[in-house]
Structure formats: C-alpha cells, structure tokens
Amino acid sequence: MDTLAGVLPAAAASLGVPVRAGQEGGSPVPVPPGRFPPARAVVVMLIDGLGDRLLAERGGHAPFLRRLRTEQPDGVASVGFPSTTATSMGTFGTGLPSGTHGLVGIDVLDPDRDVLFSELAWDPAVDPRRWQPEPTVLEAVARAGVDVVRVGPGYFDGSGLTEAALRGGRFSAAEGRQARLEATLAATATGRSLVYLYWGELDKVGHVYGCRSWEWGEELAQVDAMAARLAERLPRDALLVVTADHGMVDVAFRDRVDLAEDAELAAGVRHVGGEPRALHLYCRPGAAGDVLAAWRERFAGRMEVVSREEAVLSGWFGDVVPRVLPRIGDVVASAVGRVAVVDSRTARPELLRLIGLHGARTPEEQLVPLLVTPGLG
C-alpha cells in the first residue's frame, strides 16, 4: 500500500526530480517507479480530514472524487501513527516516518524543558528547524529548479509547523475557496511547478458537528466541486493528486473517560500528551509499569496500550532516531473501539466539545484517498 510519506517524492519523480528523503539514518518509504505519470506541473491537494472509508460511505456527496475512487481501486494510502495533522504534515513534507522527523503528536513532551507543547499551534520557545532538522521534499524540488508553491491561508506562512514540515519554495496566501483555486492555477500556468494546496474546512466541520453529520456531507460536496473545477481548468500537461492527512470517527460523550475524574488512571502520570484517541503518557519516575498495567486492564479490547519500547519495536512510529525517542510517551495508547480519553484539568473547553476525533491506528483514521487525474483544460 502507498503511504503519505511517498506522495511528494512521487510527485517529484513525475517532474523528473529524484528525491531521497532523510539524513539521520531513518529509512524513507520507497516510492514505486512511475507511481504518477510524467507531467510538467503537479498539484497536490491535501484535504484535511478526508478518510478513505468516509469517502466510500458518503461518496454520494462527492461525485467527482467518487468516480476517481471507482476508477482507481488502489488509490489508498496510509498516513502512519498517530493519524493526526501535525504528524502527517511532517510525514508528508519530509517523506519520512514520524519516528525520524520527530513530529509525534499534537501535544508532545519537550524533554529539554519537561513541558508539553502543541506541534499544531507551536510554541515560540521551540525552534522548528532544530526540532525537525530533516530536509523537506519541497526544499529538494526547489533546489532542482522547479517552481514550488504552497497555497493556503496566510496565517500558515512562517508558522512553526510550516517551517518544521513544509518549508521550501514560496508561499501564496489565499483565504477563500475561489482565491485558493485561482492561486493554484496561476502557479501552474508556465514552467515546471509543484503546488501544494491545503484544504482545511472539512476537518473543522467534522470536529465540530461530527463526520456523520449533514453539515459534513454539505462541506464534502463543496470540496468535491472545487476539486472538479480545479481538474477542469488545469492544463493537460498537469496532474492533480488528491490526498488527505487522516480520517475521522465520531465518539459519543458517554464513551469518553475524563482523567480529572479517574484517580486510578491518572495515578503516576505527570504529563498527558497526544490527543483523546492517541495518547502519550509521560510517567513519574518508576511509575511506568503501574501505569501500563492500570491502563491495559481498564481499556482491554478498546485500546492498544503499550510501553514505549513495545511501540518502537512494533514499528508504530517507523524508524525512531535517538533525538526523537524521549518525545514518545513512556506508555502509548491507541483507541480501537469508539472510546476517547480526555483530561479536563488541562484541555481547553472547546476541545472537550469536539465530536469528530482521530489519531488512532484504525483504518477509519489511518487510510486516506490517493487519487490522480490529468488536467482537462
């Protein structure tokens, strides 16, 4: 199966630019030769939150993407673990697994300061280029003389996550749907170009209303219409690649456990990182064994609960380099069923109200579409 790590290297190969990811010893995921056909320009449209299973189930709202999915039965990729935006952007941008690029979750431990910080919102105290020193695929393609353009809302330009995972080329700020479409088309008008187009509205709707909601279906229809319009207007020597950073599941509030109200589960845990369906538990000295046992007993059949060592040996994070190892929890938990763990002592109230969640190793969360079509303009 394809992986999200291979998307940009495959796009680079389509443009005639061979890219080898990595410099610290982690193994990049190999890209099948000719994964995408040769092209003068490639647009990679990343739709935040569009899981392959969701597209299959709710494809009635997306006739264009549904047709591509029917024509390309192997058009599926795995994003890796955890299945969350910050991590997937690192995997997508560097062509490396999370254990090598080091963006291992949303809220993760900075071992030097013994504090959690959000790899999504970022912390000004953390230098993104030191935190994630691996070169990006976009940097390599730009060095080869290809015009690399990143299209998205202006507030992403220069953000910590962008600098860590997606640096390279130039940024074209475009806020609304039509503005993003026009900026993308302008970037592919002449010469060799690689355009990364970020589309974030679907994820926001899914979090707030749930991915089973009518609101999510309406937003999917909007996304599908824009993808179809983009393909119609792209020149014939260009490719459109549609993918995503993770899927999503709805978790009822009755199926959530709050550590603020559960002393047994909270015992021995000094920092709760990750997110409700993919947790990093950073334990007090000597407490990791007890924490592991308590969580395994409580969540048997509903969560995979493993030690850091077990997670690494099982390949949850791919190849793990030494600088990344202490960022991974002493205990790591990944939801299997419809369950989530929150901590109202530290989580913002608006995050506790979210319905759609992701992060775990389930197919609903890890599998995303990887669909390719030539331009029709």
N, C-alpha and C positions, 0 to 999 in steps of 0.2 A: 504494500500500500504506500502511496505517496505520503509525504509529511509536509507540514507547513514550512519546515526548515529548507525544503528543496524548491520552494516556489520561486524565490528571487534568483537563485542560481540557474534554474531552468529558463527563466525569462532572460537572464544574461546570455545564456548559451544560444537562445533564439536570435539574439542580436549579434552573435559572433564573438562574444566575450567570455572566455572560460574563466570561471571563478573557483578558487579553492578557499573555503572558509577556514578560519581558525589559525591560532599561532601558539596556543598554550599547551597543546598536546591532546585536547579533546578531539574526538573523531566527528567530522562533519557527516551529515547524512548524504549518501551518494545520490546523484541525480541521474535517472535513466537517460541514456543518449537519445536526443530527439524528442524529449518529453513534450516540448512545444515546437511547432514548425518554424522555420526561419521567417523573420519579419524585420521590417525597417524600424517599427515602433511597437512597443508593448505597453499596455495599460494594465496594471494590476489593481483591481477594485476590491478592497477588503471591506466586507460588510460586517461590522461588529455585531456578534450575537446570532448569526445565521447558522445554526446547526444543520447538518445534512438530514438528520431524522426529522427536524421541524420542517425543512423544505419538502421532504417527501410527504409528510402528513398534511401540510397546509398549502400544497402547491396550487390549489385552486385559486389562490390569491396572486399567483406568480406565473402566468402563462409562459413568459419568455424563459425564465430560469427553469421551469418545469420541463419545457421542451429540450433545453440543453441537457438537463439531467437524464432525460429519457434517451437521448442520442448518445450520451457518454456514461454508460453504466459504471465505468471505473473512475468516474470523476469525483473521487472522495479522497480526503487527506486527514491525517491525524495530527492534532496540534501538540500532543505531549502533555506533560503534567507539570504544574497544575494548569487546568484548562481555563485560563483567565487572561485578561487583556495584557497586563504588564509583562507577564511571562511570554505570552505568544508573540508580542511585538519584538521581544528580544530574540526569540527563535526565528521569526520571520525575517528580521533585519540582519542577523548575523549568519544565518544558515547553520546554527549550532544548537544543541540541546541546552536545556535550562541549567544543567549542572556545569556547563562550560561557560556560557555567557553570564550566568550568575543572577539573573532576574527570576528568583524562585518563588514569587508570590506577590500578593498585594502588600500586606503588612509583614515585613521581614526584619530580622534582627541585624543591626549594625554591630558586629562583635567588638569593634574598637571602642564604642561608646556604651554598649549594653543597653541600647534603646531600640524600640521598633520604629521603622519609618515606612511610609507608603511609597512603593515603587510606581504607583499610578499618579498620585498627586505630587510626589517627590518632596525632598527636604533640602532647602538651600545649603545646609551644612554638608551635604554629600555631593562630591564632585562626580557627575555622571560618567565622565571619561575614565576616572580611576575605578569607579565601581564596576564599570563594564568596559574593559580596555580592548576587547577583541575588535578588529576591523569589521566594518559592515560591508554587506554586498553592494550597497549603494555607493559607498566610497570607491570600491574596486571598479565598478562600472563607470563611474565618473572619471576616474584616472585613465580609463581606456578611450576617452574622448567622446563618450555618449552623453547626451544631454539628459541628466537625471533631475526629475522634477517631482516634488512631493506636494500634493494638493490636499488641503484641509482647512479647518477653521484656524484663524490667525493665532489664537492663543496656544496652539501646539508648536508654533515656530520658536525654537530655542528652549522649549520646556525640558525638564530633566529627563523624562522618559524618551523624548525625541532625540536628545543628544546622546543618550545611552544606547539606544537601539536602532535609530533610523537616521543617523547623521550621514551626510553625503549629498552632493548636488545642491539644488536650490529649492527654496520653499515658495509656493504660490498660494497666498492666503485667499480663501474663498469661503464665505459663510453659508449662503443659501444653496439649495439644490441646483438651481439653474446656473448660479455662479460657479459652482464646482464643475458642472458639466462643461461650461464654456472654457474654463481654465484648463481642463484636461484636453479638450480638443485643440486648444491653442498650442499646448505643449507638444502635440504630435504632428503639427502641421508640416514641418520640414525637418530633414535630417534624421539621424538615428536618435531615438529617445526611449527612455524608460520612465514611465509615470506611475507613481504610487498614489492612488486615490483612496482616501479613508472616508467611510460612510458610517456614522455613529448613531443615527436616530433609532434604528431598530432595537439596539441593545437597551437604550434608555426606556423605550416603551415597554420592552419585556420585563425589565426590572420593576417598573412602577405598577404595571397592570397585569403582568404575567404573560408568558408566551402562548397561553391557550386563550387569551382574551380576544375579543373582536377588535380592540384597538391595535393589537399586534398584527392581526390579519390586514387591517387597513394600511398600516405602515409598510408591511411587506409588499402590498400592491404598489405603493409609491416607489419603493426601492426597485421593484421589478420594472416598472415603467421607465425609470431613469436609466437602468442598465440596458434596456432595449433601445432607448433613444441614443444612448452612447454608441452601441454597436452599429446602429443605422447610420450614424454620422462619422464614425471613424473611417479613415481611408482603407482601401482594400489591402494595402501592404502593412497594415497594423493588426495586432492581436488584442483582444480583450480577454483577460483572465479574471474570473470571479472566484473569490475565496472568502474565508472568514477566520476569526481568531478563536472562536469557541462556540458551542451550542448553549442550551439553557434548559432548565427544568423548573417547574413551579413547585414550591414546597409550602404546604399549609402551615399556618402559625401553630396549630396544635401539634405539629410534628417537629417542633424546634425545642431544643434544650438550651436554657439560659444558665451559663456558669455562675452568674450572680446569685442564683437561687439553688445551686447544687454544690454544696461544700465538698462532697466526696470527689467529684470530678475536678474541682478547682484545686484540690489539695496538691501541693508540690509543684504547681505550675507558676512560674514567675512572669512569663510573657505568653500571651495567646496571639500568635501570628496567623498569617494566611487569611482565610475567609470561611464562612459558615459551612461549606462543603469540602474544604481542603485546608486542614489546619496544620500549622507548625506549632508544636507545644515546646517551649523553651523552659526547661525544668530547673528547679533549685538543685544545688549540689547534692548528689546522692539519691535524688528522688525519681530519676527517670524510670527505673524498674517498676516502682509502685504506680507511677502514672500510667505506664504502658499496661500493666495488669488491670487497673481500675477501668480504663477506657475500653480495653478489649472485652471485659466482662459486660459492661453496660451496653456496648454497641454491637455485640455479636450478631452477625447477619445483616447489619445495617451500615456498618463502616468497616473498611480495611484499616486496621490500626497496627502500625509497625514502628520499630525503632529506626533511628537514622541509619544505622548500619544496614538493617534489612532493606530499607528503601533504596539505598545506594547499590547494594548487591543485586537487588531485583531490577535495577535499571529504571526506576521511576523517573529519575532526572537525567537519564542518559549518562554519558561520561562526566564524572564530577572531578573538577580540578581542585587542588588544595585550598585556594583562596575562597572557594565557594562553600566548602564543606561546613564551616561553622555557621553559615546562614540558614542551613537546613535545621529544622526542629530536632530536639532530642527524640521526640515522638512525632510521627506524622500520621494524620488521619484523613482518609478519603472516603466520602459517602458512597454507599452502594444503593441503598433504598432512598425513599423520599424522607430524608432527615437532614437537619442542619443544626449546628451548634453556634450560638451567639454568646456574647458577653456584654450585657447592658451596662456594666460598670465602665466600659471604655468606648463602646461603639456609639457613633452618632445616631440620634433617634431616627433620622431619615433613612439610615441604612437598615435599621431594625424593621422598618416597614416594607422593605422590598419583597416582592412576591417571587419574581423570577430570579434564580440563582444558578451558579455554575462553579467550576473549579475542580470537580472530581474526575475520576478515571472512567466514568461510564461512557458508553457510545453516544448517548444523547448529548454529552458535554464535550467529548473529545473529537468527534467526527464532524468535519465541515466539508462543504462542496469545494471542488476544484474543477471549474468549468471553463472551457476555452472556445472562443469563436473568432473568426476573422472579421475585420471591419467590413461594412456593407456599403460605405459611402463612395 
